[in-house]
């Protein structure tokens, strides 16, 4: 699974989060975390860091990832908005409360077990 993470506050904040996740044992076990660079806009020189990209494997845990994000955010002198994107799903963390973390985990965890009855009735139409 591929996940993109953006952070308000510029490249320094993104690099800080990259370093933080790189030191987290659960993240090192289950995901490859990279700074993804975008080509410069017209008139700009060099490359710009755009987002962190995580490529996860079966050992990865959405709950561990959410906890790592929340803990990193608490270490920052100013609250930072974190936007996590997986495919078409986007979740933004503004306050870092339990409800936001639950939404993030729910968006990133693969569904378990059969879908509730009637849930896929509209698929394929």
N, C-alpha and C positions, 0 to 999 in steps of 0.2 A: 504494500500500500504506500502511496506517495502522499505526503502532507506538506503544505507550504505554510510558513509562519512569518507574519509581518509584525513589526513592533513600531509604535510611534516613538519619536525621539531621535531618529536618525541612525546612521551606520554604527556609531559607537554602542548604542543600546543593543542593536542586533548582534554585534560581535560579543558583547557581554553575555547575552543569552546563549550564543553558540558555545562560548567557553564553559558556561554553567552546565549546559546539557552534556558537553564533552566530559565533564568530571563526574557526572551522575552514573553510578554503576549500572542501574537498570536501563538507562538510555544506551549506554555503550554496548550492553548485551543484545538489545533488541532492535536497534536502529542505527543507520548511518546518517549523520547530521552534517550537512554541507552548507556553506554560504554560496548562494547562487547569484552570479553577477549578470547584470543586464548591460547591453551596450549603451554608451552614452547618448543622451539626447543631442540634437544638433546644437553646436556651440559649446558643448561640454567636452572636457578632455578626460581620457582614461575610462576605467570601468567603475560602475556604481554597484554597491551591494544592494540587492533588491529584497531578497527573502532568505530565510533558512529553509532548506528542503530536507525533509526526513524521508528516508526509504526504510520501511519497517519490515521485520520478519515475524515469524510465528511466536518468538519469545517476547515480542513487544507488548506492553500493557498501556492502554489508554489512561487508566487511572494513575499509573506511575508518571506518565507524561504530564497529565493535568496537575498533579502534585508538584512536579518539578517546575512547571510554568508558574504556578501560584507562589511557590517558595522564592523563586528568582524575583518575581514582581515585588514581593515584600521587602527585598533587599535594596530596591531602587529608591533614591531620594525623592523622586516624583513618580506618581502613578503613571504607568504606561498602558496604553491600549494595545492588546495583543489580538491579532486576527489570525485565526487558524482556518485553513481551507483544505478540504479533501474532495477533489472532484467538484461537483456542483454545490456541496455543502460548505457553508461559511459560519463560523461561530466567533463572536468578538467577546473578549473579556475586558470589562471596564473596571469593575469593582473587585473582582476576584472572589466574590461570595460563593457559598455552597451551591446556589442555584445555577450560577454561571458554569461552575466546574462540572456539575451534573449534566448540563446541556452539552458541554464539550465531550465528556466521556460518552454520552449517549450517541453523539454524532460520529465518534471515531470507532466505537466498539462494533465489530461485526455482529449482526443479529444472531441470536442463539435459539435453537429449537425451531419448530414449525411456526409459520405466521398465524396470527389469530384468524379464526374463521371469517371469511368475507373480506379480508384485507387485500387480497390480490384479485378481487372480482373485476376491478376496472383495468387491470393490466392487459396490454395487447389490443386495446380498442382504439 
